[in-house]
Amino acid sequence: MTTSQNHGTSRHQAESGDNEHGRGSGDERAVRAELTRLRQSIDNIDAAVVHMLAERFKATQQVGHLKARHHLPPADPDREARQIARLRELAVSAHLDPAFAEKLLNFIIAEVIRHHETIAGTTEDEAGSAH
């Protein structure tokens, strides 16, 4: 091998992270560091999603109590359809699969309705025991 070939090989080794201790150890460290950084970001987003859902459910609980006091039905199919259409549009603009967004919202809506039904039952029980 000529001197220039040796120099080229050394530069390749430095750029790729290859060394006498094993191939790619520098690359592996860089990949692990990047994975850690990305996963920390994902963890932060997951925490924000949980907190946002908690706030959403606080508001829907208040809606449930209001509906129960005024003898309104737990479900509002017209509102739910509007919300699904709105969320699908938001998903498209955010480059998120609109079918996934709809499934997620349907899951959340089902849970909200279940809460509203529970609240309505509790409110009726309290009204019945007050008499």
C-alpha positions as a printed NumPy array, in Angstrom:
array([[  0.   ,   0.   ,   0.   ],
       [  1.238,   3.454,  -0.79 ],
       [  1.392,   6.307,   1.657],
       [ -1.607,   7.988,   0.039],
       [ -3.623,   4.765,   0.286],
       [ -2.727,   4.454,   3.97 ],
       [ -3.736,   8.061,   4.511],
       [ -7.053,   7.418,   2.717],
       [ -7.712,   4.358,   4.844],
       [ -6.929,   6.262,   8.028],
       [ -9.323,   9.037,   7.014],
       [-11.999,   6.417,   6.251],
       [-11.421,   4.825,   9.646],
       [-11.716,   8.195,  11.379],
       [-14.871,   9.138,   9.466],
       [-16.586,   5.787,   9.954],
       [-15.535,   5.315,  13.566],
       [-13.57 ,   2.147,  12.713],
       [-10.587,   1.52 ,  14.914],
       [ -8.449,  -1.306,  16.221],
       [-10.986,  -1.915,  19.035],
       [-13.828,  -2.848,  16.669],
       [-15.756,  -1.634,  13.674],
       [-18.237,   1.184,  14.141],
       [-17.836,   1.845,  17.853],
       [-17.869,   5.605,  17.209],
       [-20.914,   5.234,  14.963],
       [-22.633,   3.067,  17.532],
       [-22.083,   5.691,  20.225],
       [-23.457,   8.385,  17.924],
       [-26.488,   6.247,  17.056],
       [-27.155,   5.502,  20.732],
       [-26.858,   9.196,  21.587],
       [-29.29 ,  10.108,  18.796],
       [-31.742,   7.403,  19.895],
       [-31.555,   8.7  ,  23.455],
       [-32.196,  12.272,  22.268],
       [-35.155,  11.235,  20.102],
       [-36.623,   9.009,  22.812],
       [-36.384,  11.827,  25.35 ],
       [-38.348,  13.996,  22.941],
       [-40.945,  11.227,  22.507],
       [-41.186,  10.854,  26.299],
       [-41.793,  14.6  ,  26.64 ],
       [-44.493,  14.485,  23.963],
       [-46.132,  11.484,  25.663],
       [-46.19 ,  13.401,  28.948],
       [-47.772,  16.395,  27.215],
       [-50.4  ,  14.141,  25.587],
       [-51.306,  12.641,  28.966],
       [-51.599,  16.089,  30.554],
       [-53.682,  17.389,  27.634],
       [-56.004,  14.381,  27.896],
       [-56.351,  14.982,  31.632],
       [-57.35 ,  18.602,  30.959],
       [-59.762,  17.484,  28.248],
       [-61.419,  15.002,  30.605],
       [-61.721,  17.657,  33.319],
       [-63.682,  19.782,  30.853],
       [-65.813,  16.873,  29.652],
       [-66.608,  15.968,  33.254],
       [-68.001,  19.471,  33.7  ],
       [-70.032,  19.004,  30.514],
       [-71.321,  15.708,  31.914],
       [-72.482,  17.35 ,  35.144],
       [-74.159,  20.167,  33.211],
       [-75.948,  17.674,  30.957],
       [-77.059,  15.596,  33.93 ],
       [-78.448,  18.626,  35.796],
       [-80.466,  19.607,  32.738],
       [-81.48 ,  16.05 ,  31.801],
       [-79.629,  16.14 ,  28.484],
       [-78.501,  12.861,  26.888],
       [-74.905,  11.744,  27.527],
       [-74.187,  11.419,  23.786],
       [-74.508,  14.15 ,  21.161],
       [-74.133,  12.425,  17.766],
       [-74.266,  15.694,  15.789],
       [-71.453,  17.232,  17.848],
       [-69.444,  14.004,  17.645],
       [-69.764,  13.92 ,  13.83 ],
       [-68.638,  17.555,  13.6  ],
       [-65.68 ,  16.852,  15.877],
       [-64.636,  13.817,  13.848],
       [-64.8  ,  15.786,  10.584],
       [-62.842,  18.655,  12.148],
       [-60.2  ,  16.316,  13.568],
       [-59.817,  14.508,  10.234],
       [-59.131,  17.881,   8.547],
       [-56.605,  18.777,  11.239],
       [-54.932,  15.392,  10.787],
       [-54.576,  15.906,   7.036],
       [-53.019,  19.348,   7.544],
       [-50.659,  17.884,  10.159],
       [-49.677,  14.98 ,   7.869],
       [-51.247,  12.445,  10.245],
       [-53.349,   9.558,   9.006],
       [-56.953,  10.846,   9.289],
       [-58.249,   7.302,   9.86 ],
       [-55.94 ,   7.006,  12.878],
       [-57.085,  10.395,  14.181],
       [-60.713,   9.31 ,  13.812],
       [-60.092,   6.042,  15.663],
       [-58.395,   7.948,  18.474],
       [-61.23 ,  10.465,  18.764],
       [-63.849,   7.696,  18.669],
       [-62.041,   5.983,  21.544],
       [-61.963,   9.24 ,  23.527],
       [-65.623,  10.001,  22.756],
       [-66.681,   6.528,  23.906],
       [-64.888,   7.104,  27.202],
       [-66.483,  10.556,  27.588],
       [-69.962,   9.108,  26.966],
       [-69.286,   6.383,  29.522],
       [-68.319,   9.074,  32.044],
       [-71.437,  11.098,  31.193],
       [-73.647,   8.035,  31.662],
       [-72.042,   7.408,  35.055],
       [-72.517,  11.048,  36.057],
       [-76.146,  10.981,  34.894],
       [-76.781,   7.834,  36.933],
       [-75.145,   9.351,  40.003],
       [-77.116,  12.586,  39.599],
       [-80.381,  10.637,  39.298],
       [-79.491,   8.601,  42.396],
       [-78.769,  11.791,  44.359],
       [-82.021,  13.399,  43.168],
       [-83.99 ,  10.29 ,  44.113],
       [-82.481,  10.094,  47.597],
       [-83.177,  13.795,  48.22 ],
       [-86.935,  13.185,  48.08 ]])
